[in-house]
Amino acid sequence: MIYRKHYIPLESDPNIFTSLMHKIGVNPTLKFVDVWLLEQDEIQNLPGAVQALILILPPCPAYEEQGAMCQSLESDENEEVVWFRQTSSLCNIALCLQHS
């Protein structure tokens, strides 16, 4: 997929995300944590209820090839999961922080 815009990628560090969110007024009791596996045992060991999940994937040819297929997807207003089509390269972290 060819993007018209590119952004400098942010470090995917939960401490940086947490600090940034607290500085812009998010409840200080909330925080970001790393989740390395989406297995049931891993999810059960998270500290508290999950409010949002940001999935970070490195760019790869397979992802880019499937991008065309994903462009036709749209979120159903009745779904609990919201999907945003990425139209600029490397901007997903900033957008995820805004929407989480």
GIMOWO-V254062 format. One line per field, one symbol per residue. phi: phi as a letter, one per 40 degrees, with the letter a starting at -180 (. if undefined). A space follows every 10 residues. Layout:
phi = ???
This chain:
phi = .bbcbbbccc ccbcccdccc cccchcdccc acbcbcbbcd ccccccchcc cabbcbbcca dcccccdccc cccbcccccc cbbbccbbcg bccccccccc
